[in-house]
């Protein structure tokens, strides 16, 4: 009821249709270094994004708290903003979808667990990493963070939607040394059910990721058959799925232009946006209030759809896919939970299929080293040799290069080792027919 003042003032000011998007968040984080708390923060914040249509154009405004004065400010800013907008894009305030499939994954028990208990687990994690391997010379740090967020959308057409979510993350980092070589590695655990956190398991993964890198050196420069780790696949997928953004297609800046119904990847690749999958990323409405649904973007290598919000859908004369996502006052497009359909082979079976090749575990410099207009990339990387079907010595100071479209067309197998990442992507290892590696 407290927001009614805004809609009444908007109507008086001649705003044809109006909308409020209210985001409220709570975050808690703390970290240890050498068993001392070196960082502690707790924050609550509120973001109110207002939109209104004046003479067929959107005006926008934002503030970070609520009062009658803020309501007046938002209305005035919407009018002022709309009067100087030169954008000719169609403007919509959404009346609501016929049906919503509501999902509640919010876990109220997370906030009931004491900070002392969460901190205790952090000390245990630090100790377990320190004692995990004699080559570990330093615990680079351990950190706990949690977040609780709520989204509310209401508009002058009577629509009102609200959803809450929460999660926590434990992160551990180790430094290991062997001879003159020093390496660092990390791992994290993401969930909203505290009972699922296993300190010893995470510590073991942190240590393993670190000590496995020791003894690495560059390999011969040539083209290799390769297995890409889920971590690498996640990074590449975030760029690859961007080509399905309808706004980029309409701006002629996507490599998927004119590719609907055509092969854009190996038949092993099925890529889906699953906002209704029950996990911490679930969203049953998008940032325009449109009901979301699970959809295949690429099915067995064939591009099924572009991803739309209301404005881009109107331009193409199609129905929105419910992928509107706000970036400040701008309404963009994104996936909510992107899932690469896993295969049936374990990572070890992928290594056996390769026989002799490389296993790439990390790539760096994606924003500088990957050209989104051409898909060409050259990325500093780390990993391991694959020898006689098994993981062998580490690889250090290498560069992998190729083309993103060619890489996904060259996928021979998708692994069964699916991982879920904080970026809202679930993916497995990929066996690639060929990739160029520059070493010694």
VEXMAR-214297 format. One record per residue (C-alpha): z, y, x; residue in one letter; residue number from 0. Coordinates in Angstrom, 2 decimals. Example, Ala and Ser with C-alpha at 12.3 -4.5 7.8 and 13.67 -1.06 7.14 Angstrom:
VEXMAR-214297
REC / zz / yy / xx / aa / i
REC / 7.80 / -4.50 / 12.30 / A / 0
REC / 7.14 / -1.06 / 13.67 / S / 1
This chain:
VEXMAR-214297
REC / zz / yy / xx / aa / i
REC / 0.00 / 0.00 / 0.00 / X / 0
REC / 0.72 / 2.40 / 2.88 / X / 1
REC / -2.99 / 2.58 / 3.70 / X / 2
REC / -4.00 / 3.73 / 0.19 / X / 3
REC / -3.71 / 7.35 / 1.32 / X / 4
REC / -6.62 / 6.87 / 3.72 / X / 5
REC / -8.95 / 5.53 / 1.05 / X / 6
REC / -7.98 / 8.32 / -1.40 / X / 7
REC / -8.65 / 11.00 / 1.24 / X / 8
REC / -11.93 / 9.32 / 2.22 / X / 9
REC / -13.15 / 9.47 / -1.36 / X / 10
REC / -12.16 / 13.15 / -1.66 / X / 11
REC / -14.08 / 13.93 / 1.56 / X / 12
REC / -17.29 / 12.44 / 0.16 / X / 13
REC / -17.21 / 9.27 / 2.26 / X / 14
REC / -19.24 / 6.82 / 0.22 / X / 15
REC / -17.56 / 3.65 / 1.50 / X / 16
REC / -14.69 / 3.19 / 3.96 / X / 17
REC / -13.03 / 0.45 / 5.98 / X / 18
REC / -9.93 / -0.07 / 8.10 / X / 19
REC / -9.62 / -2.68 / 10.85 / X / 20
REC / -5.99 / -3.03 / 11.98 / X / 21
REC / -5.13 / -5.01 / 15.07 / X / 22
REC / -1.49 / -5.57 / 16.02 / X / 23
REC / -0.41 / -7.41 / 19.15 / X / 24
REC / 2.66 / -8.48 / 21.07 / X / 25
REC / 2.51 / -9.65 / 24.67 / X / 26
REC / 5.11 / -11.01 / 27.07 / X / 27
REC / 4.57 / -11.89 / 30.72 / X / 28
REC / 6.64 / -12.58 / 33.80 / X / 29
REC / 5.97 / -14.08 / 37.21 / X / 30
REC / 7.81 / -15.45 / 40.24 / X / 31
REC / 7.12 / -15.09 / 43.93 / X / 32
REC / 9.43 / -16.90 / 46.35 / X / 33
REC / 11.76 / -17.66 / 43.42 / X / 34
REC / 12.21 / -13.98 / 42.63 / X / 35
REC / 10.98 / -12.34 / 39.42 / X / 36
REC / 8.34 / -9.92 / 40.71 / X / 37
REC / 6.91 / -8.84 / 37.38 / X / 38
REC / 8.21 / -8.64 / 33.81 / X / 39
REC / 6.59 / -6.87 / 30.88 / X / 40
REC / 6.82 / -6.91 / 27.12 / X / 41
REC / 4.56 / -4.79 / 24.93 / X / 42
REC / 3.73 / -4.17 / 21.31 / X / 43
REC / 0.58 / -2.28 / 20.37 / X / 44
REC / -1.45 / -1.30 / 17.35 / X / 45
REC / -5.10 / -0.33 / 17.09 / X / 46
REC / -6.60 / 1.12 / 13.92 / X / 47
REC / -10.38 / 1.37 / 13.77 / X / 48
REC / -11.76 / 3.25 / 10.78 / X / 49
REC / -15.37 / 3.36 / 9.59 / X / 50
REC / -17.03 / 5.19 / 6.76 / X / 51
REC / -20.53 / 5.82 / 5.44 / X / 52
REC / -21.60 / 9.43 / 5.05 / X / 53
REC / -25.19 / 10.13 / 3.96 / X / 54
REC / -26.17 / 6.59 / 4.90 / X / 55
REC / -24.72 / 6.77 / 8.42 / X / 56
REC / -21.59 / 5.30 / 9.95 / X / 57
REC / -18.85 / 7.54 / 11.22 / X / 58
REC / -16.05 / 5.97 / 13.24 / X / 59
REC / -12.56 / 6.93 / 14.38 / X / 60
REC / -9.57 / 5.28 / 15.97 / X / 61
REC / -5.82 / 5.76 / 16.43 / X / 62
REC / -2.85 / 3.72 / 17.64 / X / 63
REC / -0.22 / 4.29 / 14.95 / X / 64
REC / -0.04 / 5.09 / 11.23 / X / 65
REC / 1.11 / 8.06 / 9.16 / X / 66
REC / -0.32 / 10.35 / 6.49 / X / 67
REC / -1.35 / 12.71 / 9.28 / X / 68
REC / -3.22 / 9.91 / 11.00 / X / 69
REC / -4.98 / 9.12 / 7.73 / X / 70
REC / -6.19 / 12.75 / 7.50 / X / 71
REC / -7.29 / 12.66 / 11.14 / X / 72
REC / -9.31 / 9.46 / 10.67 / X / 73
REC / -11.11 / 10.80 / 7.61 / X / 74
REC / -12.03 / 14.06 / 9.33 / X / 75
REC / -13.24 / 12.26 / 12.45 / X / 76
REC / -15.40 / 9.88 / 10.38 / X / 77
REC / -17.12 / 12.85 / 8.70 / X / 78
REC / -17.58 / 14.72 / 11.98 / X / 79
REC / -18.87 / 11.63 / 13.75 / X / 80
REC / -21.32 / 10.65 / 11.00 / X / 81
REC / -22.84 / 14.14 / 10.97 / X / 82
REC / -23.89 / 13.92 / 14.63 / X / 83
REC / -25.05 / 10.28 / 14.64 / X / 84
REC / -28.78 / 9.89 / 15.26 / X / 85
REC / -28.77 / 6.11 / 15.01 / X / 86
REC / -31.06 / 4.92 / 12.22 / X / 87
REC / -29.51 / 1.44 / 11.92 / X / 88
REC / -28.59 / 0.42 / 8.36 / X / 89
REC / -24.88 / 0.88 / 7.60 / X / 90
REC / -22.86 / -1.64 / 5.58 / X / 91
REC / -19.32 / -1.99 / 4.31 / X / 92
REC / -19.02 / -5.64 / 3.30 / X / 93
REC / -17.86 / -6.54 / -0.21 / X / 94
REC / -16.65 / -10.00 / 0.83 / X / 95
REC / -18.04 / -13.53 / 1.02 / X / 96
REC / -18.11 / -15.73 / -2.12 / X / 97
REC / -15.81 / -18.25 / -0.41 / X / 98
REC / -13.58 / -18.39 / 2.66 / X / 99
REC / -12.25 / -21.52 / 4.37 / X / 100
REC / -8.83 / -20.31 / 5.45 / X / 101
REC / -7.33 / -21.79 / 8.60 / X / 102
REC / -3.81 / -21.13 / 9.84 / X / 103
REC / -3.12 / -22.16 / 13.45 / X / 104
REC / -0.31 / -19.66 / 14.08 / X / 105
REC / 2.76 / -21.40 / 15.50 / X / 106
REC / 5.96 / -19.54 / 14.50 / X / 107
REC / 8.06 / -21.80 / 16.75 / X / 108
REC / 6.69 / -20.22 / 19.94 / X / 109
REC / 8.68 / -17.01 / 19.43 / X / 110
REC / 11.85 / -19.03 / 18.69 / X / 111
REC / 11.91 / -20.54 / 22.18 / X / 112
REC / 14.17 / -18.46 / 24.38 / X / 113
REC / 12.88 / -16.48 / 27.33 / X / 114
REC / 15.43 / -18.38 / 29.45 / X / 115
REC / 13.73 / -21.67 / 28.56 / X / 116
REC / 10.28 / -20.28 / 29.33 / X / 117
REC / 11.58 / -18.90 / 32.64 / X / 118
REC / 13.26 / -22.21 / 33.50 / X / 119
REC / 9.90 / -23.99 / 33.25 / X / 120
REC / 8.44 / -21.39 / 35.61 / X / 121
REC / 11.06 / -22.13 / 38.28 / X / 122
REC / 10.40 / -25.85 / 37.83 / X / 123
REC / 6.67 / -25.27 / 38.25 / X / 124
REC / 7.18 / -23.31 / 41.46 / X / 125
REC / 9.39 / -26.04 / 42.93 / X / 126
REC / 7.00 / -28.83 / 41.93 / X / 127
REC / 4.06 / -27.05 / 43.57 / X / 128
REC / 6.06 / -26.38 / 46.73 / X / 129
REC / 7.01 / -30.05 / 47.04 / X / 130
REC / 3.65 / -31.42 / 45.91 / X / 131
REC / 2.08 / -31.93 / 49.36 / X / 132
REC / 3.21 / -31.30 / 52.97 / X / 133
REC / 0.06 / -29.23 / 53.53 / X / 134
REC / 1.17 / -26.68 / 50.92 / X / 135
REC / 2.57 / -23.80 / 52.99 / X / 136
REC / 3.03 / -21.27 / 50.21 / X / 137
REC / 3.28 / -20.99 / 46.45 / X / 138
REC / 0.98 / -18.06 / 45.85 / X / 139
REC / 2.77 / -17.33 / 42.60 / X / 140
REC / 3.55 / -18.73 / 39.17 / X / 141
REC / 3.19 / -16.81 / 35.93 / X / 142
REC / 3.96 / -17.17 / 32.24 / X / 143
REC / 2.29 / -15.06 / 29.58 / X / 144
REC / 2.09 / -15.20 / 25.81 / X / 145
REC / 0.27 / -13.24 / 23.17 / X / 146
REC / 0.55 / -12.83 / 19.42 / X / 147
REC / -2.19 / -11.04 / 17.52 / X / 148
REC / -2.95 / -10.18 / 13.92 / X / 149
REC / -6.15 / -8.82 / 12.42 / X / 150
REC / -6.34 / -7.14 / 9.02 / X / 151
REC / -9.53 / -5.83 / 7.41 / X / 152
REC / -9.48 / -3.79 / 4.19 / X / 153
REC / -12.09 / -1.58 / 2.58 / X / 154
REC / -12.92 / 0.57 / -0.41 / X / 155
REC / -14.69 / -2.35 / -2.09 / X / 156
REC / -11.37 / -4.13 / -2.53 / X / 157
REC / -11.69 / -6.57 / 0.36 / X / 158
REC / -8.47 / -7.45 / 2.18 / X / 159
REC / -8.27 / -10.20 / 4.81 / X / 160
REC / -5.60 / -11.05 / 7.39 / X / 161
REC / -5.16 / -13.66 / 10.10 / X / 162
REC / -2.57 / -14.27 / 12.84 / X / 163
REC / -2.86 / -16.20 / 16.09 / X / 164
REC / -0.73 / -16.86 / 19.16 / X / 165
REC / -0.81 / -18.74 / 22.45 / X / 166
REC / 0.90 / -19.05 / 25.83 / X / 167
REC / -0.36 / -19.67 / 29.36 / X / 168
REC / 1.31 / -21.06 / 32.49 / X / 169
REC / -0.52 / -20.42 / 35.77 / X / 170
REC / 0.27 / -21.75 / 39.23 / X / 171
REC / -1.30 / -20.94 / 42.59 / X / 172
REC / -0.85 / -22.71 / 45.95 / X / 173
REC / -1.89 / -22.07 / 49.55 / X / 174
REC / -2.48 / -25.05 / 51.85 / X / 175
REC / -3.28 / -25.34 / 55.55 / X / 176
REC / -4.73 / -28.06 / 57.72 / X / 177
REC / -5.46 / -27.26 / 61.35 / X / 178
REC / -6.93 / -23.76 / 61.47 / X / 179
REC / -8.21 / -23.86 / 57.89 / X / 180
REC / -6.31 / -22.27 / 54.99 / X / 181
REC / -7.28 / -22.58 / 51.34 / X / 182
REC / -5.89 / -21.39 / 48.02 / X / 183
REC / -6.27 / -22.93 / 44.58 / X / 184
REC / -4.88 / -22.56 / 41.07 / X / 185
REC / -4.74 / -24.14 / 37.65 / X / 186
REC / -3.52 / -23.09 / 34.20 / X / 187
REC / -2.27 / -24.56 / 30.94 / X / 188
REC / -3.16 / -22.92 / 27.61 / X / 189
REC / -1.63 / -23.84 / 24.23 / X / 190
REC / 0.54 / -22.55 / 21.39 / X / 191
REC / 2.69 / -25.68 / 21.08 / X / 192
REC / 5.37 / -25.39 / 23.78 / X / 193
REC / 6.27 / -29.08 / 23.49 / X / 194
REC / 2.89 / -30.03 / 24.96 / X / 195
REC / 3.52 / -28.33 / 28.30 / X / 196
REC / 4.07 / -30.76 / 31.20 / X / 197
REC / 5.35 / -29.01 / 34.33 / X / 198
REC / 4.68 / -31.93 / 36.67 / X / 199
REC / 1.13 / -32.45 / 35.44 / X / 200
REC / 0.19 / -28.81 / 35.94 / X / 201
REC / 1.83 / -28.71 / 39.39 / X / 202
REC / -0.09 / -31.81 / 40.45 / X / 203
REC / -3.38 / -30.22 / 39.34 / X / 204
REC / -2.60 / -26.98 / 41.21 / X / 205
REC / -1.83 / -28.88 / 44.42 / X / 206
REC / -4.86 / -31.18 / 44.07 / X / 207
REC / -7.24 / -28.26 / 43.49 / X / 208
REC / -5.89 / -26.65 / 46.66 / X / 209
REC / -5.63 / -29.47 / 49.21 / X / 210
REC / -8.98 / -30.99 / 48.16 / X / 211
REC / -10.69 / -27.94 / 49.66 / X / 212
REC / -9.30 / -28.57 / 53.15 / X / 213
REC / -11.70 / -29.93 / 55.74 / X / 214
REC / -14.70 / -28.32 / 54.09 / X / 215
REC / -17.73 / -27.06 / 55.97 / X / 216
REC / -21.25 / -26.00 / 55.12 / X / 217
REC / -23.85 / -28.65 / 54.31 / X / 218
REC / -27.53 / -28.75 / 55.25 / X / 219
REC / -29.71 / -26.25 / 53.40 / X / 220
REC / -31.96 / -28.08 / 50.95 / X / 221
REC / -32.44 / -29.04 / 47.30 / X / 222
REC / -29.79 / -31.44 / 45.97 / X / 223
REC / -29.09 / -33.37 / 42.83 / X / 224
REC / -25.81 / -31.93 / 41.61 / X / 225
REC / -22.81 / -32.26 / 39.34 / X / 226
REC / -21.41 / -28.94 / 38.12 / X / 227
REC / -17.70 / -28.85 / 37.24 / X / 228
REC / -16.59 / -27.68 / 33.76 / X / 229
REC / -15.35 / -24.46 / 35.39 / X / 230
REC / -18.85 / -23.68 / 36.72 / X / 231
REC / -20.54 / -24.71 / 33.46 / X / 232
REC / -18.22 / -22.39 / 31.53 / X / 233
REC / -19.26 / -19.42 / 33.67 / X / 234
REC / -22.99 / -20.17 / 33.28 / X / 235
REC / -22.74 / -20.85 / 29.53 / X / 236
REC / -21.22 / -17.43 / 28.90 / X / 237
REC / -24.48 / -15.89 / 30.14 / X / 238
REC / -26.79 / -18.52 / 28.65 / X / 239
REC / -25.47 / -18.14 / 25.08 / X / 240
REC / -25.90 / -14.37 / 25.40 / X / 241
REC / -29.67 / -14.86 / 25.08 / X / 242
REC / -29.06 / -15.86 / 21.42 / X / 243
REC / -27.54 / -12.43 / 20.64 / X / 244
REC / -29.83 / -10.97 / 17.95 / X / 245
REC / -29.24 / -7.42 / 19.17 / X / 246
REC / -30.58 / -8.31 / 22.64 / X / 247
REC / -33.52 / -10.11 / 21.04 / X / 248
REC / -34.33 / -7.02 / 18.96 / X / 249
REC / -34.09 / -4.85 / 22.07 / X / 250
REC / -36.54 / -7.15 / 23.86 / X / 251
REC / -33.94 / -7.95 / 26.55 / X / 252
REC / -33.39 / -11.67 / 25.86 / X / 253
REC / -35.09 / -14.71 / 27.36 / X / 254
REC / -34.93 / -16.37 / 23.91 / X / 255
REC / -37.41 / -13.94 / 22.27 / X / 256
REC / -39.76 / -15.90 / 20.01 / X / 257
REC / -38.06 / -19.20 / 20.88 / X / 258
REC / -36.57 / -20.15 / 17.49 / X / 259
REC / -37.37 / -23.79 / 16.78 / X / 260
REC / -38.50 / -24.29 / 20.36 / X / 261
REC / -37.07 / -26.18 / 23.32 / X / 262
REC / -34.91 / -23.94 / 25.53 / X / 263
REC / -32.80 / -26.62 / 27.25 / X / 264
REC / -32.59 / -30.33 / 27.97 / X / 265
REC / -32.32 / -32.59 / 24.92 / X / 266
REC / -28.85 / -33.47 / 26.27 / X / 267
REC / -27.67 / -29.94 / 25.39 / X / 268
REC / -26.13 / -29.30 / 21.98 / X / 269
REC / -24.27 / -25.99 / 21.89 / X / 270
REC / -22.24 / -25.00 / 18.84 / X / 271
REC / -20.15 / -22.05 / 17.70 / X / 272
REC / -17.13 / -23.58 / 15.94 / X / 273
REC / -14.85 / -20.81 / 14.61 / X / 274
REC / -13.41 / -23.24 / 12.03 / X / 275
REC / -12.31 / -25.83 / 14.56 / X / 276
REC / -8.53 / -26.03 / 14.40 / X / 277
REC / -7.31 / -24.51 / 17.68 / X / 278
REC / -5.97 / -21.20 / 19.01 / X / 279
REC / -9.45 / -19.64 / 18.79 / X / 280
REC / -9.95 / -20.31 / 15.05 / X / 281
REC / -11.31 / -17.40 / 13.01 / X / 282
REC / -12.14 / -17.76 / 9.32 / X / 283
REC / -13.68 / -14.29 / 9.03 / X / 284
REC / -15.51 / -12.14 / 11.55 / X / 285
REC / -14.84 / -8.51 / 12.40 / X / 286
REC / -16.88 / -7.29 / 9.43 / X / 287
REC / -15.00 / -9.55 / 7.00 / X / 288
REC / -17.79 / -12.12 / 6.68 / X / 289
REC / -16.73 / -15.76 / 6.26 / X / 290
REC / -17.38 / -17.72 / 9.44 / X / 291
REC / -18.81 / -21.23 / 9.62 / X / 292
REC / -19.55 / -23.83 / 12.28 / X / 293
REC / -23.16 / -23.75 / 13.46 / X / 294
REC / -25.43 / -25.28 / 16.06 / X / 295
REC / -27.02 / -22.63 / 18.28 / X / 296
REC / -28.94 / -25.19 / 20.32 / X / 297
REC / -29.36 / -28.76 / 19.04 / X / 298
REC / -30.70 / -31.38 / 21.43 / X / 299
REC / -32.28 / -28.61 / 23.46 / X / 300
REC / -33.94 / -26.77 / 20.54 / X / 301
REC / -32.87 / -23.22 / 19.63 / X / 302
REC / -31.63 / -23.28 / 16.03 / X / 303
REC / -30.58 / -19.69 / 15.36 / X / 304
REC / -29.88 / -16.27 / 16.77 / X / 305
REC / -26.39 / -14.88 / 16.24 / X / 306
REC / -26.14 / -11.95 / 13.82 / X / 307
REC / -23.85 / -9.30 / 12.43 / X / 308
REC / -24.69 / -7.42 / 9.22 / X / 309
REC / -26.80 / -4.72 / 10.88 / X / 310
REC / -28.93 / -6.99 / 13.06 / X / 311
REC / -29.37 / -9.43 / 10.16 / X / 312
REC / -30.66 / -6.62 / 7.91 / X / 313
REC / -33.21 / -5.64 / 10.58 / X / 314
REC / -34.58 / -9.19 / 10.65 / X / 315
REC / -34.31 / -9.72 / 6.90 / X / 316
REC / -31.93 / -12.67 / 7.27 / X / 317
REC / -28.31 / -13.46 / 6.41 / X / 318
REC / -25.61 / -12.68 / 8.96 / X / 319
REC / -24.23 / -15.69 / 10.83 / X / 320
REC / -20.71 / -14.22 / 10.72 / X / 321
REC / -20.56 / -13.40 / 14.44 / X / 322
REC / -19.63 / -9.71 / 14.29 / X / 323
REC / -17.24 / -8.75 / 17.05 / X / 324
REC / -15.73 / -5.34 / 17.73 / X / 325
REC / -15.78 / -3.75 / 21.13 / X / 326
REC / -13.90 / -0.54 / 20.42 / X / 327
REC / -15.80 / 1.37 / 17.75 / X / 328
REC / -19.04 / -0.54 / 18.45 / X / 329
REC / -19.81 / -3.60 / 16.37 / X / 330
REC / -21.28 / -6.26 / 18.62 / X / 331
REC / -21.92 / -9.99 / 18.41 / X / 332
REC / -20.08 / -12.91 / 19.97 / X / 333
REC / -19.15 / -16.54 / 19.51 / X / 334
REC / -15.56 / -17.36 / 18.57 / X / 335
REC / -15.28 / -20.90 / 19.96 / X / 336
REC / -18.31 / -22.11 / 21.90 / X / 337
REC / -18.47 / -25.87 / 22.38 / X / 338
REC / -20.90 / -27.87 / 24.48 / X / 339
REC / -21.08 / -31.30 / 22.85 / X / 340
REC / -19.63 / -33.78 / 25.37 / X / 341
REC / -21.43 / -36.89 / 26.53 / X / 342
REC / -19.98 / -40.36 / 27.12 / X / 343
REC / -19.90 / -40.64 / 30.92 / X / 344
REC / -16.84 / -39.83 / 33.00 / X / 345
REC / -17.17 / -37.52 / 35.97 / X / 346
REC / -16.88 / -40.55 / 38.28 / X / 347
REC / -19.82 / -42.16 / 36.47 / X / 348
REC / -21.84 / -38.97 / 36.97 / X / 349
REC / -21.09 / -39.15 / 40.71 / X / 350
REC / -22.25 / -42.78 / 40.75 / X / 351
REC / -25.48 / -41.79 / 39.00 / X / 352
REC / -26.13 / -39.09 / 41.60 / X / 353
REC / -25.44 / -41.35 / 44.55 / X / 354
REC / -25.85 / -38.64 / 47.19 / X / 355
REC / -25.76 / -34.95 / 46.28 / X / 356
REC / -23.30 / -32.11 / 45.74 / X / 357
REC / -20.44 / -31.39 / 43.37 / X / 358
REC / -20.10 / -27.63 / 42.72 / X / 359
REC / -16.59 / -26.63 / 41.63 / X / 360
REC / -16.67 / -22.83 / 41.74 / X / 361
REC / -19.19 / -19.97 / 41.73 / X / 362
REC / -18.47 / -16.33 / 42.47 / X / 363
REC / -20.19 / -12.99 / 41.88 / X / 364
REC / -21.93 / -13.85 / 38.62 / X / 365
REC / -22.28 / -10.26 / 37.45 / X / 366
REC / -23.94 / -9.24 / 40.71 / X / 367
REC / -25.61 / -12.53 / 41.59 / X / 368
REC / -27.25 / -13.40 / 38.26 / X / 369
REC / -30.11 / -11.31 / 36.87 / X / 370
REC / -29.88 / -11.53 / 33.05 / X / 371
REC / -33.45 / -10.26 / 32.63 / X / 372
REC / -35.02 / -13.09 / 34.64 / X / 373
REC / -32.25 / -15.70 / 34.68 / X / 374
REC / -32.49 / -15.96 / 38.48 / X / 375
REC / -29.19 / -16.44 / 40.32 / X / 376
REC / -27.84 / -16.72 / 43.84 / X / 377
REC / -24.10 / -17.37 / 43.93 / X / 378
REC / -21.52 / -18.00 / 46.62 / X / 379
REC / -20.00 / -21.39 / 45.87 / X / 380
REC / -17.56 / -24.08 / 46.88 / X / 381
REC / -17.49 / -27.79 / 46.17 / X / 382
REC / -17.88 / -31.22 / 47.72 / X / 383
REC / -20.52 / -33.59 / 48.95 / X / 384
REC / -21.19 / -36.64 / 46.82 / X / 385
REC / -21.74 / -39.63 / 49.11 / X / 386
REC / -22.49 / -43.18 / 47.97 / X / 387
REC / -21.48 / -42.26 / 44.43 / X / 388
REC / -18.08 / -40.81 / 45.30 / X / 389
REC / -16.60 / -37.38 / 46.00 / X / 390
REC / -16.66 / -36.80 / 49.77 / X / 391
REC / -15.67 / -33.94 / 52.09 / X / 392
REC / -15.38 / -30.36 / 50.94 / X / 393
REC / -18.15 / -27.76 / 51.12 / X / 394
REC / -17.38 / -24.31 / 52.41 / X / 395
REC / -19.47 / -21.13 / 52.74 / X / 396
REC / -22.49 / -22.24 / 50.70 / X / 397
REC / -24.77 / -20.48 / 48.22 / X / 398
REC / -26.44 / -22.07 / 45.20 / X / 399
REC / -29.56 / -20.53 / 43.70 / X / 400
REC / -32.02 / -21.18 / 40.92 / X / 401
REC / -32.90 / -20.02 / 37.42 / X / 402
REC / -30.54 / -20.30 / 34.45 / X / 403
REC / -33.20 / -21.56 / 32.01 / X / 404
REC / -34.51 / -24.08 / 34.54 / X / 405
REC / -30.96 / -25.29 / 35.23 / X / 406
REC / -30.19 / -26.03 / 31.57 / X / 407
REC / -33.61 / -27.68 / 31.19 / X / 408
REC / -32.79 / -29.85 / 34.22 / X / 409
REC / -29.60 / -31.30 / 32.72 / X / 410
REC / -29.76 / -35.10 / 32.90 / X / 411
REC / -26.27 / -35.88 / 31.60 / X / 412
REC / -23.32 / -34.13 / 29.97 / X / 413
REC / -19.96 / -35.54 / 30.99 / X / 414
REC / -17.10 / -36.66 / 28.77 / X / 415
REC / -14.55 / -34.58 / 30.73 / X / 416
REC / -14.38 / -31.67 / 28.29 / X / 417
REC / -12.05 / -28.76 / 29.11 / X / 418
REC / -11.08 / -25.78 / 26.96 / X / 419
REC / -10.95 / -22.41 / 28.72 / X / 420
REC / -9.12 / -19.18 / 27.79 / X / 421
REC / -12.50 / -17.51 / 27.23 / X / 422
REC / -12.97 / -19.65 / 24.11 / X / 423
REC / -15.45 / -22.08 / 25.68 / X / 424
REC / -15.15 / -25.87 / 25.70 / X / 425
REC / -17.45 / -27.73 / 28.07 / X / 426
REC / -17.84 / -30.70 / 30.39 / X / 427
REC / -19.41 / -31.45 / 33.76 / X / 428
REC / -23.21 / -31.42 / 33.93 / X / 429
REC / -25.47 / -33.60 / 36.04 / X / 430
REC / -28.39 / -31.43 / 37.20 / X / 431
REC / -31.69 / -32.79 / 38.46 / X / 432
REC / -31.91 / -30.25 / 41.27 / X / 433
REC / -30.32 / -27.12 / 42.67 / X / 434
REC / -31.03 / -25.23 / 45.88 / X / 435
REC / -28.08 / -25.05 / 48.30 / X / 436
REC / -28.05 / -22.77 / 51.32 / X / 437
REC / -25.57 / -23.88 / 53.98 / X / 438
REC / -26.12 / -24.36 / 57.69 / X / 439
